Amino acid sequence: MGDIRWAFLDDYRGKAFTGLWPTLPEMFRIIVSRYRERACFTVYEPDRISLAYQEALGYIEAVARWLHSIGIRKGDTVAVTGKNSPEWAVAYLGILFAGAVVVPIDYQLKNEEVDLLLQKSKAQILFVDEEKYKHYAEKRGNLKYVRSLKKSIGVYIYDLNGPEAQIEEAQETDLAAILFTSGTTGNPKGVMLTHQNLVSDCYLAQANLKLYPTDVFYALLPIHHAYTMLAVLIEAISVGAEVVFGKRMVTKAILKDLKEAQITMLLGVPMLFNKMLAGIIRGIKEKGLAVYGIIALLMEISGLVKKMFKVNPGKKMFDSILKKASLSTLRICICGGGPLAPRVFRKYNQLGLDFIQGYGLTETSPITNLNPVERYKETSVGKVLPQVDMKVLDPDERGIGEILVKGPMVMRGYYEMPEETAAVFTPDGYLKTGDLGYLDSEMYLYLTGRAKNIIVTEGGKNVYPEEIENEFQLFEEIDQILVRGFVSNKKMKTESIEILVFPNLDCFKAHGADLLGAKELIKTRIDEIIAEVNQRLLPYQKIEKITILQERMEETTTKKIKRNAV
């Protein structure tokens, strides 16, 4: 493991850990020994409350002792559900320090859906926030104990403790977490991730990304999700950085946190970055067309200089714009959870922000690809990480096929689902991602869509809905968009392209439209946008049917539309 980013672990091998990689508790103890006084977990709402690394370790070990005192042993499952908070992180790590397996559950799920996951995972203890505490305190079911992540309700997590004990800790190859993928009705799949999966992924990602103890990460997206759990929480504590927990996906609250906490690492999904960029561009346009034209030209020059000479003039050139948008302290922005339109990627880099994309699945812990800041490619979701073996299955004439992955971050399998586990692996051990794309000669990945979403047109052409959806990312008038096929020739069983649109009603309000009588205005503008996009699309990709929706489409917690629910 010769890379400089994790070479420091060699100083602790044989002392603090004995495996190829440390477990998560071993990693945390190593970092505490290096950065004990640095801020670890922080929240700014309503007032700033922060735990230093040594202080956080004290609470984590107390939770572990309490779990051991009530009979939790190595391999037992313990669940946690709630909004992002320092308490959530303490519960998560406390469970792992007890040698147990953590089951993070989406707090936005309905109680009956949470019940299903608790039953499926055989969880014995539940750490829960105020929204669901009363329900589970009164109706424990198979749970032995329910403990609160909120100070004012029930038995508070920071008050837990237990006597000193010889806790049997998990080993590197032992199970660390069971993460249930979205679509939790019916028979949910629990992704089994080991300590080696999570820790190896954390450090190998740093081959393409420099992190520092002085970094401040923003945990804004739900932390139960693999993306935030690994790329924010675990990455931050692997280098002694600070994690600031965002409470609400509300623009005003986000901007306040970014400014007050002086965030340096912002990880988000396309929807978040699209909205932020739209706000910046709107602010520039308000200065007048002449000013907008000059700034647009300067942005093009800035991007060209950055790309050609590997220097970043935009940070100084557009300092006032970035400060107004509360983005001036950002060092790196990372977009995951779905492909971002290349022109959005380009504009952030032109403004002087180091903006990159990554790729992965819950089943891969999740990161397998990440764009190096110094050698990013705007249309790629990232360069394959070290120790990741990635290939394309049965590529077509464009080189596109299903992406297959093998590596130390690939899951053990689905919890108590041997048939589903066998189905997702090839005979030679590669994980079938279900994503379609191609690799270039430098092992950068380019996504085109999901295998199950392909539309086959009359001419036998494959159309990838995500490629078309990306064309709409910068139109403020559109809140949600989904492209799908509809059967245009029943006899031939061929499909044409349909688009479902939920308009941004606030945008039309801003134009002075009375929404009760705005249907024609909305339809006219949506038609104009689609006509504009159609001009950029290939003939077989052109949209033939438009449906304007009256209600928003259902989304996952990472703001992806649930296609099966539409």
N, C-alpha and C positions, 0 to 999 in steps of 0.2 A: 504493500500500500504506500508507494513512494510519493504520492502527491503531497505538496507542501501544506495543503489546506487541512489535512487531518494527520499529518506526520507527528504532531504533538502527542497523539495517543500512545506512541511508542514509549514515551517516558512513564506511562502508567500501566503498560502491559506487564502482567505478572504480579502487579501490586494492587491496583484498583480493579482490574478485570483480567480474565484469563482467556477469553475467547478471541475470535477474529475481530469482532466488534464488541464494545461494551453493551450491556443491557441499558434500557432507559434509566433505571435508578442509578446504575453505575456511572452513566454519562452525566447525570445531574450532579452527583456527588463530586465528580472530577471538576466540573465547572464551578461548583460552589467553593471548592478549595482554591480556585484561581481568582474568582471574582465575588467573594462573599459579601462585600459591602455595596456592590452595584445594584441598581434598581432592577427588579425581576418582573413582578406583575403589578400593573398600575391601571387605575380607572379614574376618569375625570368627571363622572356624573353622579351626584351633583357637585361634589368637591373631590379634589385629588386625594386619592388614597393609594399608597404604594407599599409593596413588600420588597425588601432587599433579598438577595439570594439566600443568605443565611437564615433570615426570618422565615422565608417561604419553606426552606428545608425543615425548620422546626415544626411548622403546621403539618407538612406532608408526613413526616415521621410519626407525629402524634396520631394522625388519621390511620396510618398503617398499624400502629400499636393497638388502636381501638378495634380495628377490623380483626386483628389477630385475637384480641381478648374475647370477642363474641363468636369465635370459631371459624373465621375465614382462613382458609389455607391455600397453598399453592395450587393454581389451576381452577379455583372457584371463580364464578362470575359475579361481578358487581356492576350495576348500571348507574349512569349519571345523565341527567337531562336538565336543561335550563339555558337561559340566555348566557352570552359570553360574559365571563367575570373571573376575577382572581380565584374566587371560591371554586368555580368549575375546574380550573387548572389544578388547584390543590387537591380536589377530590380525585381527578384523573390520575395524578401522580401518586397520591396516597394509596390508591387501589393497586397500582403497579409495585409500589414499595412493599406492600403486604404479600407480594408474590401472586396476587390474583390477576384475573383477566378483566379488563375494563370494557364495558359495553356502552359507548356513547350513543344517545338516542336523540333524535330531532325533537326539540321542544315544541315545534309547531304542529306536530301530529295530534290527532284527536286521542282522547283517553283510551278508546277501544283499540286504536292502532298501537299505542304505547303498551297496553296490556298484552297484545299479541307478541310484541318483541320481548317483553319481560318473560313471558311464558316460553317463547322459542329459545331464548338464551339461557334459561334456567337461573336467572339472576336472583340472588338471595337478599341483597341490600340495594336500596335506591337512594341516591343523592338527587334532590329535586328542588327547583326554585319555587317561588311563591305562587305561581300560576296553577301548579298542579299539586302543591303540597297537601292541601286540605283533602283533596280527593284520595290520595294514596295513604295519608295518615289514617283516614277513616275506613278505607277499603284496601287492606294490605294484600289480600289474596295469598299467594305463596311467598311473599316477601317477609323476611324476619324483622327487618328494621327499615324505617324511612327516616332520613335525616335531611335537614334543610340547608340550602345554599344561601338563604336570606336570614340576616341576623334577627329580624323582628318576628320571625315565625318559627315555631317548633324548636327542636334541638339543633342548634347551630353548629355547622361543621367545625368552626374554629374553637369550639368548646370541647370537642372530642379529645379523648386521650386514653391511654391504656398503660399497664405496667410494662417495664422492660421485658423483652422476650427474645428468644432465639427464633427469628422468623426465617422460614425456608424461602429463600429468594428464587425467582425464576432464573433460568439459564438463557443464554443467547438464542437458542433455537426453540425455546418455549413460546407458547402463545402469549401475546401481549394484549391484543384487542380483537373484538368482533364488531365489525362495522356493517350495519344493515344498509344496503343500497336502496335508492328511492324506488317507489312502487311497493309500498309495504302492506298492501291488501293482499289477501289470498295466502300465498306461501312465500314470505320474504326470504331473500338470500343473505346470510350473514358471512361477510368476507373475513376470513381468519388471517390476521397479520401477526407475525412473530416479532420479538425484539430485534432480531437480525434484519427482518424486512424493513422496519421503521428506521433503525439507526443507520444501516448501510445506505438507505435512500437519502437520508438527511445529509450525510457526509459526501456521498458521491455527487449529489446535486451541486455541492460547493466547488466541484471541479470546473463548473461553468458559471459560478457566481461567487464573488468575493463578499464575505460577511465579516463584520467587525463587532467587538464588544460594545462599541459606541453607537451601534445601530438601534433604532427604535422601530419596532414592528407594530403594525396596526391590525388587530384581530377584529375585523369588521364583519366578514361573512360568518355564518354559523359555525361554531368551532367543533361541533360533532362531526362535521364533514371532513373527509380525508384531506382535502386541499388545505383548509385552514389549520387543521390539527397538525399536519406535518410541515407545511411550507411556512407557517407562522409560528405556532407554539414550539414545536420540536426544533425547527431550525434556529429560532431565537435562543433557546436555552442551550443549544449545542455550542454556542460561541460566547455566552454570557451577556447577550443583548437584552433589551427591555421589551416586554410585551404590553401594549396599551389596548385595553378591551373596549371596543365600540359597542354601545348599547342599542343603537337604533340605526336602521338604514334610511335615515332622513338627511337630506342634503345639508341643512343648517347645522345639525348636530355633528355630521362628519367634518365639515369645514372648521367647526369650533375645535374638535379634537385634533385635527391635522395641525392647526396653528398653535394651540396651547401645548401639545405634547411634542411638537417639533419632530413629527414623524419623518423617518428616512426611508422606510421600506413599506410600500403600499401594494398589497396584493388584492386583486379584485377580479370581477367577471366582466365580459364585454359590456353589459348593460350599464354598469357603474362608470366605466371609462368613457363610454359614448355620451352619457349625460354630462359628465364633467367637461368633456371637450366641447360639447354643444354650448354649454354655458360660457366657456372661454371665447369661442368664436362669436357668440351673440354679443358679448361685451365689447369685442373689437369692432364689430360691425356698427355698434351704436355710436362709435366715434366718427362715423361717416365713411362713404365709399372710398374717398381718396386715402384716408388713413389706413383703412382695411387693405387697400391695394398695395400700399407701401409695406405694411407688416407682412402680408402674404408673400411678397417678393423677398423680403428679408428672411422669412422662414424657409423659403426654397434654398436660398444661399447658405443659411445655417445648416440645413440638412445635408447639402452637398459637401460642405467643408467637413462635417462630422463623418460622413461616409468615406470620403477620399483620404483625409489626413488624420483620422482618429483623434481629433480634438473636438471640444464641445463649446463652441462660441455662444450657443443659444442661451445657456444659463445666465450669462451676463447681459446679453442683448435683450432678453425678454424678462428680466428680473422683476420689473414693476407689474407685468401681466401675471407672472407666477405668484407674486406676493398677494395680489388682489384675489387670486383664486385659492389662496392658502396652500400653495404647492411648492413654495420656494425652498423648503427644507428637505424635500424629497430627494433621495439619492437614486433610488431605483423603483420603478413600477413594474409589476409582473402581472400579466393577464393569463388566466387559466379558466377552466370550466367551459371552454368553447372557443372556436376560432374567432379572431378579431379581424375586421376588414383591414387590409394592408394600408389603406390611406389614413385610417385612424392611428395605427402604429407609427406611420411616417410623420404625422403632424405632431405627436408628442415628442418624438426625437428631434424634430425641427425646432420645437420650443425649448430644447435644452435638457429635457428629462431623459435619462437612460431608461428606455421602455422596451421590455422584452416579453416574449411569450413562452409558455411552457405547455407540456402535454403529459397526460397520464390518466390512470383509472384508479378507482378505489382498490381494485384488485392488484395494483402495482405500487401501492403505499403512499402517494400515487405517482410520483414524478419519474418519468423515463426520459424525457427530453426537455432541454432548456437552452434558450438562445444565449450564448456568451455575450456580455455587454459590448465587448470590443469587436466581435465578429458576428453581429446579428444579421439575420436575413428577414426582411419585412414580410415576406409571404410564407415563411416557415414557422411552425410551432416549436422548433428547437432542434438542437444538435443532440444526438443520442448520448446519454451519460456513459462514463466509463463502466465497464463490467456488465453493460446491457447488450444483449444479443438481439437485434431487431431485424426482421426481414419482411418481405412482402409476398403473400401467398397468391399464386396464379395471376401475375400482373397482366393487364390488358394492353392494348396498343399504346396507351398513354403511360404505361408503367404502374397503373393503379391496381391495387388489390387489397385484401384484408391484411392489416398490420398484425404481425406475430411478435411476441416478446418473451425473452428468457433472461433471468438475472436474479440477484440476491434479494431484490425488493418484491418479487412476484409472490403472491399469497400462497399459503399452504393449501387453501381450497375453501369451499363453502361449508359452513358449520352444519354437521350432520346431514349433508346432502351429497352423498358419494356419486350418484348418477349425474347430477348437475355439474359437479366438479370434473368428472371424467369427460363430459361433453364440451367443456370450455378449454380443454388442453388437447394438443395434438399428440399422436403416439410418441413423438420424440421430445415431448415436454415443453413445447412452446404454448404460451397463453394466447388464445384467440381473442383479440380485443373487440371485434365487431366493428371497428373503425376502418374506413377505407382511405388510402393515401398512397404516397410514393416517397422514396428516399433518393436524394441526389448523391453525387460522387463523394461528397464530404460528410455523408451520413446526417444530413439535415432532413427532417420529416415535414412533408406537406400533406395536410389533411384535405379530403374532398367531401367526406360525409360518413354517415352510418350505413352499414351494409343493409340493414332492414328498412332504410328510408329511400332506397334507390327507386327512381321513376324510370320506366322503360317506355320510350316514345314509339310512335308508329314506325319510324325509320330504324328502330332497333338501337337507338342511342341511349346510353345511361345518363340520366340527369341526377345530380346530387343537390337536394333541396338547400343544404347549408350554404353552398356556393352562391345560390341566388339570394338567400336571406341576407348574406353579408353585404350585398349591394345596397341594402336599405338602412345600414347602421347609423348614418349621419343625417337622416331626415327626422327633424324634431316632431313633425306632425304625426309620426307613427310611434305608438307606444309598444305594440306587440305585432309580430308578423310571423306567419308560418306558411311554408310552401309545401304542397303535397300534390300527388297525382290524382286525377279523376279519370274514370273510364270514358274515353271519347269514342271508342269503337268497340262495342260489346262483342261483335262477331270476331274481330281480330284480337280482342283483349289487350288493346294498346291504351296508353295513358297520355293525357295532356297535362299542362301545368295549371294548377289552381293556387291562388294566394288568399289567405285569410288575414284580415287586417283589423286590429283594434286601434282606433285613432287616439292620439294624445289630446284629450278634451281640453286640458289646460291651455294647450297651444292655440286652439281655436277660440277659447275664451279671450286669450290675449289679443286676438285679432278682432275683438269686439263682437263676436258672433253670439247670437242668442241660441243656445244649444237646442232648445225646443224646435227651432226652425232652421237648424244648421245642417240638416241632412244633405241638402243639395251642395252647400259650400264644402262640406267634408268630402262628399263623393267626387266633386269636381277636382279638388286638390289631390286626392288619392289617385284618381285617374291620371292626372298630370305626372305625378311621381312615378307611377308604374310605366307610363309611356316613355319617360326619360330613362328608366332602368332598362326597359325592353330594347332600347337603342344600343345599349352596351352589351347585351346578351347575344350569344350565338343563336342562330335560327331555331334550333331544336330546344333551346332553353326558354323561349319566349312565353310569357304568361298569357293565358287565354281566358281565364275565368277569375273574377274578383268577387270576394265576399267580404263585406264590411260588417264586423260583429258589433253587437249591442253590449256585450259583457266581456270582461277580460278573460283570457284563457288561463287555465290552472298552471301554476309553475312549481318547480322544485325549489328547495331552499337556496340553490345556487342560480336561481332565476332562469332556468331552462324551461321552456314550455313542455308540458307533458303531452306529447303527441298522441299517445293512446287515449287520452281523456277528451280529445277534441272530436 
